[in-house]
Every structure is written in C-alpha cells, then in structure tokens.
Amino acid sequence: MLKSSIRSRAITALCTAHARAHPGVDLDEKGYAPDWRRNLLPAVCANDVAQELSEGSGQELATKFRAAHSSSALAVNVFAPFKRAPEVLHILDRAGFTQVAFEKKCPTGLGGTPPNLDVILEAPDGLIAIESKCLEYLTPKTAKFADSYRSDLPASRRESRWFAEMLRLCDDPKRYRHLDAAQLVKHALGLAHSYPDRTVTLLYLFWEPANAAEVEVFAQHRAEIDRFAEAATGDRIAFRAMSYPELWADWTKLRAPQWLTVHIESLQRRYFVAL
C-alpha cells in the first residue's frame, strides 16, 4: 500500500471521526474546520489556550490547527484540560506537574526562528517537552541544518549525543525516512540552551490508527524511533517516545476523576480510528 494512500485514508478516517464528534461542523475538501475552535473537544476551553497558540511561530490557528489531522490540535485536545488541574496528570511514570504550556519557544542561541515545542509540562523535579505528531511521518523526510549548527554551537553542546547524531544526519540526510530526526535534534539543542540547569525529557508523542499493526509503515516508523533513541541515549536531554493510544491506555489504568475518564473516552472516539 502506497504511503500517500495510507495518508489519504488516515485523513478520511479522522475527518469521519471529527464529523461524529462535532455534528454540524462542515469540513472543507482538505479536512479543515471553518474556525480553530471547532476543532476542540468538549473538555477544552478555548480561552485557556488561545493566547499561547497565537504566539507560536507558525500562525497555526489560521491554518494547520483547523485540520482534523492537525498534530497541534491533537496535543491541545489531549493536554489542555490539565492546565486547570496539572496535579492530575501522569505521564512517563511521573506526576506532580505544576504547569502545562503550549507552543513554547526554546531558542538554540544560534539566531533564526527558535524551535517551538508543542507542549511543556513543568514539575519541581524537571520538565517534559513534547513534540506531537499526527500524520507528518507519513511523508518522507530529508534532514537539513543551517551552517550555524556546525560552526557556532558552544563546545559544551558539541559534546552531546544530539550533536553527534546531527553530524550523522548531515552526512546522510535521508538516514530516517519517516522520523523527522533533524527537528528532534534542533528541539534538544534548544532545550539544552533554554534549560541549562533543569532535568529535561524530550518526548516524541505520535498518533497511530487502531489497526496500526496491519500496516507496514507504522512498524517502519517505530523501528526508526528505536534507532534514534539508541543514538540519543545517555545525554542530559533524555529522549522518550510513545504513541497517543499508549498514553490513553495508561490513563485508563489510573484511579482518575470522572472528568478525566470522560475526556479519555472522548479522545479515543475522536482519534483512535482504523484506516
């Protein structure tokens, strides 16, 4: 099955689920809602996230965020309810969070547009920075870095596992076909610069359909994640990865408040669809 066909089928499935979750909201031919607020689930208050999202570098509220397959909207739909109750959040076997923020800029110190993290989860003992993906990894990737990444990074960051992986990507830009490894490296270098004295985990959180085990490209994507994780292991900026369905399954095992149970069910109806 061609990857383009898989992506088209995924968009169709997510648009169908959107129609069930948002009756009366007509998507256009590309799967975009008329307004970004019509892409939010019931537990999400638009006023809680509007300012942060509007300050992001990509102007996504006017464009990408409106898509039924938007990775930014997916992250907001999942994590925005925790802005009012961060203490309820459990992820990567951690809890005790105090703040949830979206579209957080993490400058690398090199100039240019700073990397934007979809979600930052703050806790007294450190933070988790989340890069959210929906269908992006179904389009082949070629790694690219500005020359300043090789010439202007301080010596302290040149010794990192992330810098070593960047050099490998510069030598072999198609080292990964599905995983946007260059983006993850830039995020890690930005996090190292922005949080020099904090414990940081970069979490790659990705969507998969309910029948992912039946479609080869999703196994290929996971294999690339495993290979990338091995390259990044041992750095101060830790790397972890999991799928959104895995996260929701973990949450169903918790003794959660009623609002969270309802929210998980809403997320699974909206996003846990088969191709």
Summary of the structure (lengths in Angstrom):
residues: 275
radius of gyration: 18.3
end to end distance: 11.9
largest distance: 55.9
contacts: 865
relative contact order: 0.14
helix: 48%
strand: 15%
